[in-house]
């Protein structure tokens, strides 16, 4: 069950430097009065495909996955993303309902702002509109590039790519707890769970990684990068 709070620190929030720097003090005060923070535990749904869009949401802390269901009920993971990204907002100006679902893969905090406030600022503040559209466009470009990069690789290249993504982009460390299951990795890279498990086992045998339950340690970063590129 997610928890909600209205404690407002918008004037000092890191996110203000990314987008809300175009708002004056009066608008920031209005923002404080129209937003709330929601906490989600690992596995909780932040928004569900098909739900009506009423809010603008951005990830303040934690980690989330963007996904959709196929006609057979299978899960397609589109991306896994970190704080200060807007994966839940890709349809807010084009659709009335969410086209994708977002779920927490780690305990996460999401800032929720009434969509009417965002649209009102769009109408009267060109700098804010350009800043927000630029940020959302960059996120869309990142997802497209990731998808294309993964599709161009073979199985081992795809698994190597995901491990590098967690080690370098998400956690910035060689040792990290894998935040998603082997099945979720398989759903992300378009391979079977059995193939993912076998590839991780092969990487372990070759001394590229160590595996302790959910903890991954990348031993040979250079070799993993070679596999990813050649894959």
N, C-alpha and C positions, 0 to 999 in steps of 0.2 A: 504494500500500500504506500503510495507516495505521500510525502509530507509537504506542507505548504507554509511559506512565511512571507511576510510583507516588509521585513526589515530592509530599508532602502539605503544602498551605498552607491547609487548610480553615479554620483559626482566623483567618486574615486575608483570606480570599477575599471579594470584593465580594458574592458570591452568599449568603454567610451572613446579610447584612443583609436579604436579600429573603425568605428562607424559613427557613434554618437557625438564625436568631437564637433560635428557640424551643428549641434543643438546648443542654443543659448541656455542660460541658467533657468529661465522661466520654463522652457521646454523640458529641461532635465527634471525640474520639480513635477511637471505634469507626467513625465515618464515614470517617476517614482510612485506616483499615485495610481498609475494604470498597470503596473507590473507586479508580479510575485515570483518568488523562487519556489520551485517544486523539486523535491528530492525523490529519486527513483532508485530502488534496489536492483541489483543485478537480475536480469531476466524480465523486469517489468516493461510493459508497453508504454511508450511516451506518446505516440499517436498511432492510430490504426488506419490502414488503407480503407478508404470509403467514408471515414468520419468527416463531418462538416468542419471546414477550416474557420476558426473564430479567433485564433491567436497567432502571433509571431513568436517563434521559439528559437532560442539559441543555447548551445551547450556551454555552461560555465565551467564545469569540472566533470571528470569521468571519461567514459568512452561509450559510444553507441554504434549500432549497426543500422543501416538502411536496407530494407528488404521488401519483397513482394511475394505473394503466393501465386503459383501457377494454377491452371484449371484443375490439376489433379491434387492440389493441396501441398505440393512441394514448395519449400522455401528457397527463394533466389536471393542471396546476399549481394547487394549492389556495391556497398562500401562499408568500411569500418572507420570511424572518424573520431577526432579528438576535440578538446575545447575550442571555443570561438569559431566554430563552423556551423553552418545553417542548413544541415541536410533536411530538416523538416519544412523548410520554407521554399522549396523549389517550385511549388505550384501555387503559392499564395496570391499571385497576381494573374494567374491564368485559369485556375480551377476553383470550384466551390468546395470540393472535397479532396482529401489527401489521396494522391496517386500511389503512395508508398507507405509502409509502416516503419516506425523507428522504435527500437528497443534498447534498453541499457545492457551493455555487456560487462560493465563495472558499475558499482554504486556511482550515481551521477546526479548533478544538480543542473537543472534547466531553468533559465529565466524566461518567463512567459509575459508577453506584452500584448495588450488588446490590439487586434488588427486595425481597428478604427483609428487608433492613435498613429500607427505607422502610416496608414493611407493619408491621414490628415497632414502629417509632416511632409509626405511626398508632394502634396498639392501646393504647399507654400514654401518649401525649402529645397531648392534645386541641388545644393551641395550635399544635403543628406540623401536625396534620391540617387544621385550619381554614386555616392560612396557605397550605399547599400547594394545597388544593382551591380556595381563592380565586384563587390565581395561575393555576392551570390553567383555571378558569372564565373569567377575564378574557381569556386567550389564545383560548379557544373563541369568546367573544363578539366579539373583534377579527376573527377569520377570517370569522364570519358577517356582520358589518357590512361588511367589505371586499367580500365576495362580492355582497351585496345592492347596495352602492354601485356596483360595476362593472356589474352587470346592468341598472341603471337608466339607463346612459349609452349614447350612440351610439359609433361607432368612434373619432372624434377625441377625444371625452370620455374614453374608456377609456385611450387612449394618453397623454393629458395626465395622467390620474390616476396612471398608473404612473410617469411621469417625476417628478411631484411627490412621490410616495411615496419614490423613491430620493433625491431632492434634499433633502427636508425631514425624513423619518422615519429613513431608513437612514444617509445620509452627512452630513446637515446642512451641505451646501455646494452651490453652483450648478454646480460643476465636479466630475465624477466619472466613473470608468470603469464603463460599463454591465456589471454582473456576469453578465448572462444574454444569451443569443442572441435575435435577433428572433423565432425560432420559439418560444422559451420564453415570451417576452412574449405572443405570439399564443395559446399554450396557456393562459396565465394569464387573459387577458381574453376568451377565447372568440371570437377572430377569426382570419382567415387570416394567414399570414406575409406574403403579398404586400400585404395591407391595412395591416399594421403598417409595413412598409418604405415604402409610399407616403405614409402619414401623417407619418412622421418626415421624409421628404423635403419634404413640404408645410410642416411646421413650420420646417424649415431655410430654405426659400425665403421664408417670411414673416418671417424674422428673429427667430423665437421662441427657437430653439436654434441652436447650432453643433455640428457633428459632425466629430470627428477620429478615424476608425476606431471604436474602442470608447469613446472619450472623448466625453462629452456636456457641453456648457456651456449652461445655461439663461440666455438673454439677457433675456427678458421674462417674469419670474415672474408678474406680475400678469395678463398676457394668458393665460398657461398656466392659471392658477387660474380665470379666467373661462370658458375653454373646458371645463375639467373640470366646473365647476358647471353650466354650461348644457347640457353633453353629456348 
